[in-house]
């Protein structure tokens, strides 16, 4: 995450690094307290709404065998004296409950409501745990409830302002289309071109039914989509479904058009940008700054 960030800035990285630094097995965790698990409550503003059942069961099995190796981050509950509210680590807390543990290691810190939401968004975005819609909803809360600008939100979470603006565009989509993005039937890259379109739901369903790639979805949104059955015949020669899916995934991750050219295991990846700001974002991601 970049230096010079407004809001919590580098403090977010430091906190999350502190939480992630689990002690070696059998050794005490510096600065962490063992808190009765029944005194810990989830954050109602947690942007992440869905937790993978298989992943929870796998983590619970690990906790049964080795205990909770990484502390969670909590603050004193603003609603109940003596209780604690989770700031980061709800998945570990849920798995620990399944594992039947009676206490959980936690770092106790004091945070404002805005800081709690910022940390929750950063933790999940860094781990790619949020759907695009959940991420956008978190940004909207920071802007509408806590008076953040798109630029300050971008600085806090380590994204470009363009990324934040594109994420917020998804919230202009009809609820049915947002649900397609939530459950993975549609990527954000597929859905974003339909923002503001009166027939967005119909267009989105057509993308799903025809299994169009991002470029074809963009063409559909412009009203220049290929007729049914013609799209597949005009795909670039030599590109199989896996390559097209990879292009779509990379394009979704970067928020930019990506082309993969492969010839016998060697080739090139092309990323198209339309502004210096987008180029800067590509460089930041590639250098992990």
PyMOL commands that set and color helices and strands:
alter all, ss='L'
color gray80, all
select helices_A, chain A and resi 10-20+37-39+53-66+90-99+113-126+132-144+150-157+161-172+175-182+188-192+200-210+214-222+230-233+241-254+276-287
alter helices_A, ss='H'
color red, helices_A
select strands_A, chain A and resi 33-36+40-41+72-76+84-88+103-108+258-263+266-271
alter strands_A, ss='S'
color yellow, strands_A
deselect
rebuild
show_as cartoon
